[in-house]
Amino acid sequence: MASKTRNEASSSTTGSGGRNRGESVVYDEGRLKSSCGYCRSGSRTSISHVLWAHSITVDDYQDLLDRGWRRSGSFLYKPEMEKTCCPSYTIRLRADDFVPSKEQLRASKRMQRFLDGTLNAKKQEKIDDGPKASKSSGSCIHHEVSGLAAKGSLVGKDEEKNKVEGFMHYLSDQIDDAVRACTKNGEFICDVQLPKASVKMVLPAKRKLQVEGLEDLLYSSQISFQIAATLRRVQSAEKEHTKLARHNTENDVASLAYSPKTIAEKLASSLNDVVKVSGITVRACNGHINFYSARENNFLSDRIQIVNVPKESSTGSGSEEGCLKQNSGCPQAKRRKLEIRLKRSSFDPEEFALYRKYQIKVHNDMPEHVMESSYRRFLVDTPLVFVPPIGDDTVPPCGFGSFHQQYVIDGQLVAVGVVDILPRCLSSKYLFWDPDLAFLSLGKYSALKEIGWVKENQAHCPSLQYYYLGYYIHSCSKMRYKAAYHPSELLCPLRYETWIRWIPFDIARPLLDREPYVVLSDFAVLQNGGSTPHVPEILTEIKHDGLNEDSNDIDDEEMEDADFMNSYDESDSETDGLTSVEIGDRDVSNILIGLKQSCARFKDLQHAFGPQERAFLETQLHGYMRAVGAEIAGRMVYSWGGD
């Protein structure tokens, strides 16, 4: 009977073409409580149901995605939305309906200019910048404003815009260096992931309103407010756990030290020595970090020289050696070649080296914490059963499974997107990129390429229609950027069987502004006066406008899985204690149970257990069925005892 049931399980995981796609075998870890990587509550307020997958078919994982699940390596997890501190809504968009925003189009054009060599001309002027050079990246961008008036050829609008963008990136990097220095000196709390700086241009109309005297206010950053908020949250959480008991008498002093005004003053003081050679002065003003230029020098457009300082230790080809002075006759940089390679998930030393560099420089991880073993567990290991192409219209040419999409420029690996390609979607899992190329917005660019891949492969596999961006967390500002890829829709956190389970973001957003947890399908029905709304093919597309894209786009999306893996190691799980409401009247008799290399339906195995063991197992199965749904529970093998 066990053999017969195993065959039944296998046959239930066939594709539309009738081909066997393997078998799903999972071990139920139960409910897991951990610290939250989003709100930094300090206590174990993040609650998820967790499975460990020995193997899982692409069809079963696709269906799990459509019930709010996500994977990190071989671990599958689903936030318990009504209980967790930061409800996480699965977000997706139909690739054919995607409408890029202006910012996303700019990212694409910026990359094209970089490949054409025109952007390179604005980023790689070569001068000696002395001992104050930033050492935060292998390829430092330094800017110098000469004291001479421009006497050369006229500079076009695009050239001026590129220079200004490059200078703002440079200033942002300098602020980040100053933040790291303050952390190293003990002025900020250590072991805290602080936000990255963003410098914005001050509109000309506002400059004279904000500054009096002989200076123009050109740029400003609000990073001090973000750092202060982060440090205060961490400090508050640590106080609750008495970890800062020895500082109790200094609470007021610590709070003052973490005010935006004080932080801005610290950073401005450090920055003045760095940027003074550029003719720019830095001052703190009510928590803002402001950058000024003498009014007689007017604007930077004709004076900026951007240089590429040679890498102190580089493994690259060193091809960026061209001198492109603004007033010289040097030839334009050569065109670059971009290759995008899709390969099955496997360990690649070059990818790991890039991942290590990214984690250390972008997310400020300690080098000793970025280990190959954790990288393999997080981004290489996969339980997905690979489905090869079979030459029909049911599988794309690459097959279904887990992949690494490499972005290679002139032979050098610059970014890697970790994705799962499934019967109905491409699911974006993680992205890491070369910090030296941060100005290219590789997060936005890779997302556009992944959406484009879905469109292109619909010709080979018509069922491939969607692009999944992971989780949208409305209560976490850094995760809201995902809705900028529109028209997007969110998964209802409760009713997965109804055809209205996917709700347009524009309908969901105003409700999420009021409550972090919302049964979205109820709201969608109410929008239509209680009747079933007209949503063709489970979807109403409403164009979204005005969403802030200032966060680090897909570049930061990846941290959700990293936070899960880190928190999982320090948390415990709960495998019992379900209430009668949670158990309901679900019939668990049809669940497949794996025992000693064989499996059978629970109804055929009940006699093998004693009363107490059977009652305990039934409680576990009720929780499992509630999390994965009756249909999936009848297909996947529930491994009892880790077999």
KOLRO-521075 format. One line per 8 residues: number of its first residue (from 1); for each residue x, y, z of C-alpha. Coordinates in pm, 1 decimal. Layout:
BEGIN
NUM	X/Y/Z ~ ...
END
This chain:
BEGIN
1	0.0/0.0/0.0 ~ 287.9/234.9/81.6 ~ 436.1/181.7/-261.7 ~ 102.4/245.3/-425.9 ~ 53.5/565.5/-231.1 ~ 399.0/692.8/-321.5 ~ 316.8/647.4/-687.5 ~ -5.0/836.8/-629.5
9	191.4/1123.4/-478.0 ~ 433.4/1132.5/-767.5 ~ 161.8/1133.6/-1028.2 ~ -3.9/1428.0/-857.5 ~ 295.4/1646.9/-934.7 ~ 290.9/1628.2/-1311.6 ~ 291.7/1925.5/-1541.3 ~ 33.2/2022.8/-1795.8
17	202.7/1796.7/-2045.6 ~ 152.5/1495.1/-1822.0 ~ 523.8/1453.4/-1744.6 ~ 629.6/1347.2/-1393.9 ~ 809.8/1635.1/-1222.2 ~ 926.6/1456.0/-910.2 ~ 805.2/1444.3/-552.8 ~ 780.6/1693.0/-266.8
25	904.4/1576.1/73.9 ~ 896.2/1822.7/362.8 ~ 958.5/1823.1/735.6 ~ 735.3/2049.6/943.5 ~ 935.0/2269.4/1183.0 ~ 611.8/2423.2/1313.0 ~ 563.8/2775.9/1437.6 ~ 880.0/2979.0/1477.4
33	927.8/3301.3/1672.7 ~ 1231.0/3516.8/1608.7 ~ 1359.3/3871.4/1629.9 ~ 1242.8/4091.7/1343.7 ~ 1488.1/4224.0/1088.4 ~ 1247.1/4498.2/980.6 ~ 1110.8/4675.2/1288.9 ~ 1409.1/4574.3/1507.3
41	1171.0/4524.1/1798.2 ~ 1438.8/4352.2/2002.6 ~ 1204.5/4073.2/2107.2 ~ 1078.6/3765.6/1925.0 ~ 784.1/3929.2/1754.3 ~ 833.3/3784.3/1406.3 ~ 617.2/3470.2/1378.2 ~ 625.5/3227.9/1086.2
49	539.0/2869.8/1001.3 ~ 849.8/2690.7/877.3 ~ 907.9/2378.6/668.8 ~ 1236.0/2216.8/574.4 ~ 1217.2/2069.0/225.1 ~ 1410.8/1758.1/129.3 ~ 1271.7/1816.8/-219.7 ~ 983.6/2008.3/-369.8
57	837.2/2015.1/-717.8 ~ 807.6/2341.0/-906.8 ~ 430.2/2295.9/-921.5 ~ 396.7/2253.9/-545.4 ~ 626.7/2548.0/-477.2 ~ 431.9/2764.4/-721.8 ~ 113.6/2682.8/-532.6 ~ 286.6/2755.2/-200.8
65	394.6/3096.2/-331.6 ~ 30.2/3162.6/-405.8 ~ -46.3/3092.3/-41.4 ~ 212.7/3337.6/93.2 ~ 514.8/3106.2/127.2 ~ 872.9/3183.9/30.8 ~ 1197.2/2994.8/50.7 ~ 1542.8/3066.6/191.6
73	1770.1/2788.1/76.6 ~ 1589.5/2466.4/165.4 ~ 1376.8/2635.1/431.3 ~ 1022.8/2737.5/340.5 ~ 854.7/2997.4/557.8 ~ 519.9/3173.6/573.6 ~ 453.1/3466.7/808.2 ~ 154.1/3414.0/1035.7
81	1.0/3738.1/921.8 ~ -247.3/3803.9/1199.9 ~ 21.3/3746.4/1467.0 ~ 356.8/3862.4/1330.5 ~ 481.8/4214.5/1399.1 ~ 540.7/4309.9/1033.5 ~ 281.7/4146.5/803.6 ~ 443.6/4048.1/473.8
89	221.4/4038.6/164.8 ~ 330.2/3846.1/-143.1 ~ 352.2/4095.1/-430.3 ~ 352.7/4026.1/-802.9 ~ 279.8/4187.6/-1136.4 ~ 173.3/4062.1/-1475.2 ~ 474.3/4113.9/-1700.8 ~ 270.7/4210.4/-2007.6
97	97.6/4488.4/-1813.6 ~ 412.5/4635.4/-1659.1 ~ 450.6/5011.3/-1703.7 ~ 801.4/5134.4/-1609.1 ~ 828.9/5455.7/-1409.8 ~ 1048.5/5746.4/-1508.9 ~ 1306.8/5644.7/-1251.0 ~ 1315.6/5287.5/-1382.0
105	1355.9/5414.3/-1738.5 ~ 1638.6/5638.8/-1623.6 ~ 1815.6/5337.3/-1474.5 ~ 1791.0/5155.9/-1807.5 ~ 1918.8/5458.2/-2001.7 ~ 2201.6/5508.3/-1751.9 ~ 2319.7/5154.9/-1809.6 ~ 2300.7/5203.2/-2185.8
113	2512.6/5518.1/-2163.0 ~ 2761.6/5330.6/-1947.7 ~ 2784.5/5054.0/-2207.8 ~ 2812.9/5307.1/-2489.7 ~ 3101.3/5477.2/-2309.9 ~ 2927.4/5814.0/-2273.1 ~ 2853.8/5773.6/-1901.1 ~ 3207.6/5650.2/-1847.7
121	3339.2/5982.3/-1973.0 ~ 3167.7/6154.6/-1683.5 ~ 3278.0/5905.9/-1420.3 ~ 3646.7/5844.3/-1481.6 ~ 3861.3/6155.4/-1482.6 ~ 4198.0/6071.5/-1338.0 ~ 4377.1/6302.6/-1089.6 ~ 4585.9/6264.7/-774.3
129	4357.7/6333.3/-481.1 ~ 4613.4/6299.5/-201.8 ~ 4595.5/6116.2/130.3 ~ 4230.1/6199.6/199.5 ~ 4098.4/5961.4/-64.9 ~ 3808.5/5744.2/40.2 ~ 3900.8/5379.2/88.2 ~ 3547.0/5251.0/113.6
137	3545.0/5096.2/-231.8 ~ 3792.8/4951.1/-477.1 ~ 3707.4/5208.8/-739.9 ~ 3670.2/5545.2/-565.6 ~ 3490.8/5826.5/-741.6 ~ 3646.2/6160.4/-644.3 ~ 3524.8/6500.4/-752.6 ~ 3722.6/6823.9/-769.3
145	3590.7/7168.6/-849.2 ~ 3860.7/7378.8/-1010.7 ~ 3895.8/7746.6/-929.4 ~ 3912.1/7841.5/-1293.4 ~ 3619.9/7948.3/-1505.6 ~ 3525.3/7714.5/-1784.5 ~ 3683.3/7814.9/-2112.2 ~ 3642.2/7496.2/-2313.3
153	3359.1/7369.7/-2520.1 ~ 2996.7/7391.8/-2407.5 ~ 2865.8/7105.6/-2199.7 ~ 2533.5/6952.3/-2298.3 ~ 2248.2/6893.0/-2061.9 ~ 2310.2/6520.5/-2042.5 ~ 2676.8/6572.3/-1960.8 ~ 2592.2/6821.5/-1688.1
161	2327.4/6591.0/-1545.0 ~ 2571.0/6298.7/-1536.4 ~ 2827.0/6508.8/-1352.4 ~ 2576.8/6621.8/-1094.4 ~ 2450.4/6265.5/-1040.9 ~ 2806.4/6143.4/-1003.6 ~ 2886.3/6415.9/-753.4 ~ 2578.8/6332.0/-545.6
169	2683.9/5965.3/-544.2 ~ 3027.8/6075.0/-427.4 ~ 2884.0/6285.3/-144.2 ~ 2660.4/5995.0/-39.9 ~ 2964.3/5766.7/-27.7 ~ 3152.8/6018.5/185.7 ~ 2865.0/6036.1/433.8 ~ 2857.2/5656.0/453.2
177	3232.7/5657.4/522.2 ~ 3181.0/5910.5/800.6 ~ 2904.7/5695.1/951.0 ~ 3132.6/5391.9/948.1 ~ 3406.5/5594.1/1115.4 ~ 3169.0/5709.5/1389.1 ~ 3057.9/5350.5/1445.1 ~ 3418.4/5230.9/1463.9
185	3503.3/5506.3/1713.4 ~ 3214.5/5401.9/1936.3 ~ 3004.1/5712.2/1876.0 ~ 2721.2/5499.9/1734.2 ~ 2598.9/5161.7/1853.4 ~ 2794.8/4881.1/1692.4 ~ 2645.7/4574.4/1520.7 ~ 2352.0/4773.7/1383.4
193	2272.5/4797.7/1014.0 ~ 2240.8/5171.2/959.2 ~ 2062.7/5316.3/653.7 ~ 2261.7/5427.9/352.2 ~ 2293.3/5797.0/280.9 ~ 2116.1/5969.8/-5.2 ~ 2210.0/6319.6/-114.9 ~ 1952.0/6522.3/-305.1
201	1982.0/6838.1/-509.5 ~ 1813.5/7148.7/-369.0 ~ 1595.3/7311.5/-631.1 ~ 1725.3/7652.5/-745.8 ~ 1400.0/7820.4/-641.8 ~ 1455.4/7711.6/-282.1 ~ 1822.5/7795.6/-247.4 ~ 1793.0/8166.0/-169.2
209	1495.3/8101.8/56.0 ~ 1703.7/7873.5/273.7 ~ 2040.9/8045.2/269.3 ~ 2142.9/8401.5/328.1 ~ 2482.1/8545.6/244.8 ~ 2734.4/8464.8/-22.6 ~ 2672.0/8092.6/-56.5 ~ 2434.4/7871.1/-251.8
217	2280.9/7563.9/-92.1 ~ 2331.7/7297.2/-358.6 ~ 2270.0/6959.2/-192.8 ~ 2122.6/6822.2/125.8 ~ 2083.9/6489.3/304.3 ~ 1837.9/6379.9/572.8 ~ 2036.2/6071.1/673.6 ~ 2076.0/6197.3/1032.6
225	1703.1/6160.1/1094.3 ~ 1707.8/5800.6/966.1 ~ 2016.5/5709.8/1169.7 ~ 1868.0/5866.1/1483.1 ~ 1545.1/5669.7/1442.3 ~ 1735.3/5342.8/1392.4 ~ 1965.1/5396.9/1691.3 ~ 1679.0/5498.1/1917.7
233	1481.3/5185.4/1827.4 ~ 1780.3/4965.1/1902.5 ~ 1858.0/5152.6/2223.2 ~ 1499.3/5121.3/2341.5 ~ 1492.6/4748.1/2270.9 ~ 1820.8/4693.5/2452.0 ~ 1697.4/4882.0/2756.2 ~ 1396.3/4653.0/2778.2
241	1630.0/4356.6/2803.2 ~ 1858.2/4531.9/3055.0 ~ 2150.8/4496.5/2818.9 ~ 2234.3/4862.2/2879.4 ~ 2186.6/4852.4/3255.2 ~ 2526.0/5005.7/3319.1 ~ 2421.6/5307.8/3114.2 ~ 2096.3/5374.0/3299.5
249	2234.3/5690.3/3455.3 ~ 2334.5/5818.3/3114.1 ~ 2001.5/5771.1/2934.4 ~ 1942.0/6139.9/2880.3 ~ 2295.0/6190.2/2749.7 ~ 2260.4/5893.9/2511.8 ~ 1927.5/6020.9/2382.6 ~ 2083.0/6359.3/2314.7
257	2376.5/6194.3/2135.4 ~ 2134.3/6019.5/1903.9 ~ 1932.8/6326.8/1811.0 ~ 1933.7/6416.1/1436.9 ~ 2091.9/6752.4/1517.6 ~ 2384.6/6599.4/1707.5 ~ 2439.7/6327.0/1448.8 ~ 2436.6/6581.1/1164.6
265	2693.7/6793.3/1345.7 ~ 2923.8/6493.3/1397.1 ~ 2902.6/6389.8/1033.4 ~ 2937.7/6743.9/897.5 ~ 3252.4/6792.9/1101.4 ~ 3405.1/6478.8/953.5 ~ 3296.8/6564.9/600.4 ~ 3446.9/6914.0/587.6
273	3800.3/6775.9/577.8 ~ 3708.4/6534.9/297.8 ~ 3525.7/6761.7/54.7 ~ 3702.8/7093.5/117.4 ~ 3925.2/7035.2/-186.2 ~ 3615.5/7046.5/-404.5 ~ 3525.6/7402.6/-314.3 ~ 3222.6/7273.8/-122.9
281	3156.5/7347.5/243.8 ~ 2946.0/7132.1/473.1 ~ 2729.8/7249.2/760.9 ~ 2468.9/7089.2/981.1 ~ 2136.6/7268.5/1004.3 ~ 1858.9/7135.2/1230.1 ~ 1950.8/6775.3/1156.2 ~ 2013.8/6824.5/783.5
289	2358.5/6789.3/627.4 ~ 2386.9/7073.9/376.5 ~ 2647.9/7126.4/105.9 ~ 2721.7/7483.1/-5.3 ~ 2916.0/7649.4/-285.4 ~ 3033.8/8008.9/-295.2 ~ 2779.7/8206.8/-498.0 ~ 3051.3/8366.0/-708.0
297	3140.1/8018.7/-830.9 ~ 2771.3/7972.6/-917.8 ~ 2707.1/7609.5/-1013.9 ~ 2924.6/7304.1/-1070.8 ~ 2837.9/7236.5/-1430.1 ~ 3164.2/7348.9/-1589.5 ~ 3407.1/7272.2/-1307.8 ~ 3356.0/6917.3/-1194.9
305	3635.6/6675.9/-1270.8 ~ 3547.2/6319.5/-1184.9 ~ 3831.9/6075.6/-1153.8 ~ 3879.4/5704.7/-1101.4 ~ 4141.5/5633.8/-837.1 ~ 4326.4/5309.6/-918.6 ~ 4222.4/5015.0/-703.9 ~ 4458.3/4936.9/-418.7
313	4390.9/4567.0/-454.9 ~ 4195.9/4459.2/-756.3 ~ 4116.1/4128.2/-912.1 ~ 3966.9/4292.1/-1217.3 ~ 4120.2/4348.2/-1556.3 ~ 4208.3/4710.9/-1487.5 ~ 4057.7/4824.8/-1813.8 ~ 3934.7/5159.2/-1677.8
321	4256.1/5349.2/-1738.5 ~ 4150.8/5606.6/-1994.5 ~ 4210.1/5975.5/-1919.9 ~ 3902.6/6175.2/-2012.9 ~ 3971.1/6528.9/-1898.5 ~ 3703.2/6780.9/-1973.6 ~ 3948.8/7018.1/-2137.0 ~ 4166.1/6758.0/-2305.3
329	4163.9/6588.9/-2640.4 ~ 4168.5/6234.1/-2508.4 ~ 3956.9/5988.8/-2709.6 ~ 3622.9/5870.7/-2574.5 ~ 3609.0/5551.1/-2372.1 ~ 3546.9/5234.9/-2568.0 ~ 3210.0/5064.6/-2566.7 ~ 3150.7/4791.2/-2312.6
337	2990.6/4453.0/-2366.3 ~ 2719.7/4328.0/-2132.3 ~ 2643.6/3956.8/-2118.2 ~ 2351.9/3814.6/-1919.6 ~ 2399.8/3446.5/-1843.1 ~ 2137.0/3223.7/-1685.5 ~ 2286.0/2918.9/-1511.8 ~ 2146.5/2659.6/-1276.1
345	2209.9/2721.5/-908.6 ~ 2554.6/2596.6/-808.2 ~ 2852.5/2724.2/-611.5 ~ 3077.9/2958.0/-808.9 ~ 3389.3/3105.2/-638.1 ~ 3362.4/3423.5/-845.4 ~ 3001.5/3472.1/-736.7 ~ 3092.1/3416.0/-373.1
353	3374.5/3672.0/-394.4 ~ 3126.5/3928.1/-530.9 ~ 2868.7/3835.5/-264.2 ~ 3129.7/3879.1/8.9 ~ 3232.3/4219.8/-123.7 ~ 2868.4/4326.1/-147.2 ~ 2776.4/4215.7/205.3 ~ 3078.6/4384.8/361.4
361	3056.1/4715.8/176.1 ~ 2682.3/4757.9/123.8 ~ 2539.5/4592.0/434.6 ~ 2841.0/4650.0/662.6 ~ 2876.6/4283.4/756.0 ~ 3190.9/4189.0/943.1 ~ 3425.8/3994.6/710.4 ~ 3444.2/3700.2/950.3
369	3064.5/3670.8/940.2 ~ 3045.0/3632.0/561.6 ~ 3116.0/3262.4/533.2 ~ 3099.4/3025.9/239.2 ~ 2885.4/2781.1/435.9 ~ 2611.9/3036.8/505.7 ~ 2628.1/3159.4/146.3 ~ 2577.5/2805.7/17.8
377	2291.4/2744.9/260.6 ~ 2122.3/3072.8/172.9 ~ 2171.7/3118.5/-202.6 ~ 2304.2/2794.5/-353.0 ~ 2114.9/2512.2/-184.7 ~ 1771.2/2454.9/-330.5 ~ 1508.6/2185.5/-281.1 ~ 1341.5/2256.7/-616.6
385	1337.7/1956.4/-847.2 ~ 1477.4/2068.1/-1182.4 ~ 1251.1/2019.0/-1483.1 ~ 1444.1/2014.2/-1813.8 ~ 1298.5/2153.6/-2135.6 ~ 1106.1/1900.0/-2338.8 ~ 1057.6/2088.1/-2663.8 ~ 692.5/2177.8/-2623.5
393	511.4/2483.2/-2491.0 ~ 495.2/2367.8/-2127.6 ~ 856.3/2437.7/-2021.3 ~ 1086.4/2729.2/-2120.1 ~ 1419.5/2653.2/-2292.6 ~ 1611.4/2684.5/-1964.3 ~ 1376.6/2450.8/-1777.3 ~ 1212.1/2506.5/-1438.8
401	1408.5/2531.5/-1115.7 ~ 1654.7/2756.4/-929.7 ~ 1895.6/2974.0/-1126.3 ~ 2162.8/3239.6/-1093.9 ~ 2140.9/3514.8/-1354.8 ~ 2487.3/3663.6/-1402.1 ~ 2552.5/4014.0/-1533.9 ~ 2899.5/4028.2/-1688.2
409	3053.5/4348.2/-1830.0 ~ 3368.0/4303.9/-2038.4 ~ 3428.7/3966.7/-1877.8 ~ 3387.6/4089.4/-1519.7 ~ 3101.7/3968.0/-1301.4 ~ 2915.9/4274.7/-1170.8 ~ 2584.7/4135.8/-1040.8 ~ 2404.1/3810.2/-971.0
417	2028.8/3768.8/-945.4 ~ 1909.7/3455.3/-766.6 ~ 1573.9/3351.3/-909.6 ~ 1331.1/3061.4/-919.9 ~ 1164.2/2991.4/-1255.0 ~ 829.1/2824.3/-1201.9 ~ 530.7/2726.0/-1417.2 ~ 354.4/3062.8/-1377.8
425	626.2/3305.7/-1276.7 ~ 981.2/3414.3/-1228.7 ~ 1029.6/3465.3/-854.6 ~ 1305.2/3711.5/-766.4 ~ 1483.9/3590.4/-455.2 ~ 1806.5/3788.9/-403.8 ~ 2042.6/4023.3/-583.2 ~ 2401.5/4114.2/-504.2
433	2616.6/4349.9/-707.4 ~ 2952.0/4522.9/-727.3 ~ 2951.1/4820.4/-485.4 ~ 3187.7/5005.5/-720.9 ~ 2898.2/5026.0/-969.2 ~ 2631.1/5149.2/-728.6 ~ 2566.9/5449.1/-953.2 ~ 2421.2/5214.0/-1215.5
441	2119.6/5120.6/-997.8 ~ 2171.0/4755.0/-1077.6 ~ 1871.6/4662.6/-864.1 ~ 1629.4/4848.3/-1089.2 ~ 1811.3/4736.1/-1402.0 ~ 1805.2/4367.2/-1308.3 ~ 1433.8/4386.5/-1220.5 ~ 1360.8/4530.7/-1565.1
449	1561.7/4251.9/-1725.2 ~ 1381.4/3984.9/-1523.8 ~ 1042.8/4127.5/-1620.4 ~ 1160.3/4134.8/-1981.7 ~ 1269.9/3771.1/-1954.0 ~ 916.8/3670.6/-1851.9 ~ 772.3/3850.2/-2154.1 ~ 1019.2/3691.2/-2393.9
457	967.5/3337.9/-2265.2 ~ 590.3/3344.8/-2287.8 ~ 639.2/3241.8/-2649.9 ~ 797.5/2917.3/-2525.3 ~ 579.9/2870.9/-2216.7 ~ 245.9/3058.4/-2226.2 ~ 174.8/2985.4/-1858.6 ~ 470.1/3208.2/-1760.5
465	297.8/3540.7/-1701.7 ~ 401.8/3687.7/-1368.1 ~ 698.4/3843.5/-1192.3 ~ 704.4/3786.9/-814.5 ~ 898.1/4041.5/-610.1 ~ 889.2/3860.4/-276.5 ~ 717.9/4029.9/16.7 ~ 572.7/4378.4/36.5
473	588.7/4511.4/393.9 ~ 388.9/4831.1/426.3 ~ 503.4/4887.7/784.6 ~ 869.0/4892.6/671.7 ~ 950.1/5198.7/461.2 ~ 1250.4/5038.2/290.5 ~ 1027.1/4764.4/150.4 ~ 760.6/4990.9/0.5
481	959.8/5052.4/-317.4 ~ 835.7/4721.1/-456.3 ~ 497.4/4868.9/-538.1 ~ 677.7/5112.5/-769.6 ~ 682.4/4822.5/-1017.2 ~ 325.6/4860.6/-1127.8 ~ 54.4/4766.8/-1177.7 ~ 121.4/4526.4/-891.8
489	-112.7/4325.4/-674.1 ~ -99.1/4181.8/-323.2 ~ -204.5/3838.5/-204.8 ~ -490.1/3825.7/45.2 ~ -342.7/3686.1/369.6 ~ -641.0/3467.2/455.1 ~ -857.2/3347.1/165.8 ~ -630.9/3167.8/-79.4
497	-895.9/2952.9/-243.2 ~ -1111.4/3241.0/-367.3 ~ -1062.2/3380.0/-715.4 ~ -1037.8/3730.8/-570.6 ~ -730.1/3646.6/-361.2 ~ -506.1/3883.7/-563.0 ~ -591.1/4248.4/-494.1 ~ -462.8/4549.9/-693.0
505	-217.9/4749.3/-484.7 ~ -409.8/5071.8/-534.0 ~ -707.9/4915.6/-357.2 ~ -494.1/4772.6/-77.2 ~ -275.8/5074.1/-8.7 ~ -524.6/5305.6/169.7 ~ -635.0/5023.3/397.2 ~ -275.5/4930.6/484.7
513	-217.8/5294.7/574.1 ~ -458.9/5237.5/862.4 ~ -394.6/4876.2/964.8 ~ -88.0/4652.8/908.8 ~ -301.2/4337.7/878.4 ~ -597.5/4342.4/640.9 ~ -807.7/4064.9/487.2 ~ -775.3/4218.1/143.5
521	-1033.4/4006.9/-35.7 ~ -1305.4/4136.1/200.2 ~ -1215.2/4493.0/115.1 ~ -1214.4/4421.9/-258.6 ~ -1568.0/4284.4/-236.4 ~ -1687.4/4580.3/-29.0 ~ -1549.9/4814.1/-292.5 ~ -1813.7/4668.8/-520.8
529	-2106.6/4708.2/-284.6 ~ -2081.3/4357.3/-148.7 ~ -2107.8/4189.1/-487.0 ~ -1835.2/4003.5/-667.2 ~ -1610.1/4264.1/-831.4 ~ -1523.8/4255.6/-1197.0 ~ -1162.8/4141.8/-1197.4 ~ -1067.8/3975.6/-1525.0
537	-844.4/3674.3/-1465.7 ~ -809.4/3739.6/-1092.1 ~ -676.5/4088.2/-1148.0 ~ -782.6/4447.5/-1184.6 ~ -494.5/4664.8/-1302.1 ~ -497.2/5020.4/-1175.8 ~ -200.0/5234.7/-1268.9 ~ -12.4/5344.0/-958.8
545	137.0/5689.3/-940.9 ~ 351.6/5885.1/-704.7 ~ 519.7/5601.9/-511.3 ~ 854.5/5694.8/-361.8 ~ 1141.2/5514.0/-530.8 ~ 1420.5/5677.2/-333.6 ~ 1499.7/5357.6/-145.9 ~ 1757.6/5122.7/-281.5
553	1505.3/4942.7/-506.7 ~ 1554.0/4568.7/-557.6 ~ 1903.7/4609.3/-414.5 ~ 1754.8/4606.0/-62.5 ~ 1475.2/4361.2/-123.6 ~ 1717.0/4073.9/-74.0 ~ 1769.9/4136.5/294.7 ~ 1437.3/3980.7/383.6
561	1569.7/3629.0/322.5 ~ 1902.4/3707.6/485.7 ~ 1723.1/3836.3/795.0 ~ 1515.9/3518.5/805.6 ~ 1821.6/3295.3/793.1 ~ 2005.2/3495.4/1059.7 ~ 1708.6/3506.8/1293.1 ~ 1627.1/3140.5/1241.2
569	1954.8/3033.0/1396.7 ~ 1879.6/3223.5/1718.4 ~ 1515.7/3137.4/1765.3 ~ 1304.5/2847.3/1875.7 ~ 1000.0/2680.8/1731.8 ~ 658.9/2590.1/1863.6 ~ 511.7/2268.7/1730.7 ~ 204.3/2240.9/1948.3
577	-54.9/2446.9/2129.5 ~ -291.5/2509.9/1838.2 ~ -630.5/2636.8/1944.3 ~ -957.9/2480.2/1839.5 ~ -1014.3/2775.6/1607.8 ~ -685.5/2706.6/1434.4 ~ -763.1/2335.5/1405.1 ~ -1120.3/2382.3/1283.7
585	-1287.3/2083.4/1128.3 ~ -1018.2/1999.8/874.4 ~ -990.3/1634.8/780.7 ~ -623.6/1533.4/797.1 ~ -682.4/1169.9/703.3 ~ -570.2/1225.4/342.9 ~ -228.9/1373.9/426.6 ~ 65.9/1170.8/297.8
593	294.9/1058.6/581.4 ~ 652.5/955.1/505.6 ~ 793.5/676.8/724.3 ~ 1111.1/474.7/668.6 ~ 1151.1/537.4/297.4 ~ 782.2/477.2/227.4 ~ 463.0/675.5/267.8 ~ 92.8/625.0/314.6
601	-215.8/828.7/389.2 ~ -266.3/912.5/753.9 ~ -600.8/730.9/752.5 ~ -413.5/410.4/668.5 ~ -154.5/462.4/944.1 ~ -363.0/568.4/1243.9 ~ -377.3/216.2/1380.8 ~ 3.6/212.2/1405.5
609	7.1/485.3/1672.9 ~ -99.1/481.0/2034.2 ~ -374.1/720.2/2150.8 ~ -137.4/989.4/2282.8 ~ 100.4/973.0/1988.2 ~ -190.1/979.2/1742.7 ~ -345.4/1283.1/1915.7 ~ -11.4/1464.3/1908.5
617	42.6/1384.4/1540.3 ~ -310.1/1497.2/1453.7 ~ -241.5/1833.7/1618.4 ~ 74.0/1872.0/1408.9 ~ -110.6/1776.7/1092.4 ~ -386.9/2028.9/1158.4 ~ -130.4/2307.4/1186.3 ~ 46.9/2181.7/875.2
625	-274.7/2164.0/671.9 ~ -378.7/2510.2/788.5 ~ -45.8/2646.8/662.3 ~ -18.9/2471.7/324.4 ~ -383.7/2401.4/239.7 ~ -568.3/2073.9/199.6 ~ -488.8/2026.8/-168.9 ~ -111.4/2068.9/-129.4
633	-112.1/1863.7/191.3 ~ -262.9/1579.3/-8.9 ~ 22.7/1593.6/-261.5 ~ 337.6/1659.4/-58.8 ~ 490.7/1394.6/165.5 ~ 488.9/1494.2/531.5 ~ 811.4/1349.5/668.4 ~ 746.9/1216.1/1018.0
641	1052.9/1218.9/1241.2 ~ 1271.9/1377.3/970.0 ~ 1279.5/1066.8/749.4
END
